[in-house]
Amino acid sequence: MASFVSTDCVLPSHQSGFGFVHGQDRFCGRSNILHLQSDCKSPRSLSFLLSVQDIKPHVAVRSKGRSSLSRTAAVRHLTGSVTRTHGLRFAVVVARFNEIVTKQLLEGALGTFKNYLVQDIDVVWVPGSFEISVVAARLGKSGKYHAILCIGAVIRGDTTHYDAVANSAASGVLSAGLNSGVPCIFGVLTCDDMDQALNRAGGKSGNKGAEAALTAIEMASLFEHHLK
């Protein structure tokens, strides 16, 4: 059996168990031998994307040193930048309920905005986390903001009220972003108790408000510079 070889080829599944014989331009199998003819005086080395023990049908063979497609000029990677904040405007919707937590989340968010030189921020207060999404949707549709940060804290109690509010807040913020076309960032804590919430509002688990603000900056930059 003979076959001409290029630097990129596909070997059928029945040609299995190949091993390279040094000094010869052929590959030897356990049950058959395939002679590979080359139109070059010194054949290029080939790298196999397979193992002898686990050979799959139609395995690609390619030349060494070829860069992956993701690194070629054909592919562009679009990402937001946390340093390109000039001209970006943000709104922060904050729930007043569980204010001992949400005020700390807000402080963390505002600190992050300041550190990244954001200079145009509107803070809107609402009664609770359930009311966040309708305000976020209105702000998004106003066309004034590049991103909306939503901050709240829902803490589990003795009834199922927690589940209703937590689920409604999450789905509502998602819908606000999808319907307005403006990134709406979910910075609402959903915790089992007050200790968990305080730990995530500047305690040992960090400040989730600060993290959400960084997400808002990156998403605003992505939309402004790449997705207009």
N, C-alpha and C positions, 0 to 999 in steps of 0.2 A: 504494500500500500504506500502511495506517495502523495505528498501534499506540499504545495508551496507555502512558505511562511512569511508573514509580515510582522512588524513589531506589535500589531494588535490583531489578535485572531481569537476564534472560539473553537475549542476542541469538543467534539461530541462526547456524550457520556460513555460510549462503549470503549473509548480509548482511555482506559483508566489505569491507575497504578504506575504512572510514569516516574522514571528516575533518570537524572542527567548523567550521561557517560562522558567523563572528562576527556577532552582531546578529540571527540568525534561529534559530528553534527547530526546526532540522532538521540532519540529518547527511547529507552527500553522499558517495556511493561512486563508484568509477570507472565502474561499469557500471549502477548503479541508484541511486535516491534514496529514502530512507526519511523520511517526515514524522513527527516525534515530537510528539504533542499532549500538552500538560500541562494539568492542572486548576488550576494556579497562575498568577497574573498574571506573576510573574517566576520562570521555571523555575530550579530548583536546579542548581548546577553538578555535573557528573558526572565522575568520574575512571574511566578505563578501565584494567583490569588486562590490557592487551594491547599489542602493537606492530602497526603497520600491516603490517610485513613478515611477521609470523609470527602470524596470527590462528588461534586454535584454536576448534573447535566448542564452542558453549554457554559462552561466556566471560561470567563474572559482571561486572556493573557495579554499583558501590556508591558511596554518597555519601562525600564527603571528610570527614575528621575522625572517622570511626567507629573506636572503639578495637578492638584485636584481642581475640579471645575469651579469650586467655590473661591479659588484664588485667582481666577482668570479675569480678564477685562469684560467678559460676558456677564458677570454677576456683580451687581452693586448692592452693598449692605447699607440700609437706611436706618439710622439710629438717632434718637434724640440726644441733645447735649445739655448738661446741667450748667455749662458755662456761658451759653448763648441766651442770656435772659433779658437782654435789652429790648424794651418795647413790649414785653409780655405782661399781661394783666390777669390777675387771679381773683377768684371769689372763694371765700371759706364759709361754708354753712355749718353752724355749730348748734348742737342741741343743748338747751339749758338744763334739762333733767340730768341728774348725777353730775352737777356742775363741778364738784370737787375733783372729778376725773376729767371732764371735758375742757375745763380751763387749763389744766396742765397739758393736755394734748394740743390745745390751741397755742400755748406758749412755745411748745416744741416746734410746731409748724411755722410760727412766725420767726422763730430763731433761725430755722433752716432757710426761709425766704431771705432773711437779712444776710446770712452768710453767703448766699449765692447772688447777692446784689439785685434781688427783685424789689422794685420800688413802687409797684401799683397793686395794692391788695384791698379788697373790700370784705369785711367780716359781717355776716348776716346771722342773727340769732333766731332760733326757732324753739318752740316749747320742748319738743322731744325728738327722739330719733325717727319716729314714725312720720314726722312732718318734714324731714330733710329732703326727701326725693322730689316732692312737688315744687319746692323752692329751687332746688338744683335744676330741674327741668326748665323753669321759667328763666333763670339766669342764663342757662345754656342757649336758649332760643333768642335771648336778647341780642346776641352777637357782640357783646361787649367784652367777653372774657375768653382767654385761651385755654383755661382749665378751671374746673370747679372742684374744690376739696371739701369732702363731707365728713364731719367729725361728730361723733356721738359715743355713748356708752350704754349698753343694754346689759343688765345684770340679772341673772336667773333668780327667780323667787319661788314661791310655793305653788304657783299655778302655771298654766300653759301660756299665760300672757307673754312671757319672755319669747317663746317660740314664734308667736304671731308677729311681734314687733321686730325681732331679729331678721326673720325671713322677709318681711315686708320692706325693711330698710335696705337689705341687700338687693332684692329684686328691683326695688324702686330706683336706687342709684344706678343700677345697670341700665334700666329702661330710660332714665334721664339722659344718660350718655348716648345711647343708641338713637333715641328720637331727636336729640338736638344736634348730634354730630360733634359735640364738644366733649373732651375727656372729663368724666366725672369720677373722681378717685374715692374709693371706699375706705374711709378712716374711722369706721364705727367699731368700737370694741364690743365683743359679745363674750362675756365672762361668766363663770359660775358663781363668783363672789367678789366682794369689794377688794380683797387683797390682790386677786388676779388683775383687776382693773388698774389699781394703783401701781402695781409692778410694771405695767405696760404704759404708764403715763409718767415716765421719768424715774421709775424705780429700777430694780435690778435687771429687768427685762428690756430696758431702754425706753424710748419714747416713740410710740407708734405714730403720733402726730407728726413728728419730725420726719419719719420714714415716708409717710404718705405725702408730705410736702415735696420731698425729693422726687417721688414718682410723678407728682403733678408737674414739676418743672420739666422732667424728661419728656413726658407725653405732650406737653404744650409745645416744646421745642420740635418734637417729631412732626406734629401736625403743621406747625407754622412753616417749617423749613423744607419739609418733604411731601406732605400729604394734602397740600392745598388744592 
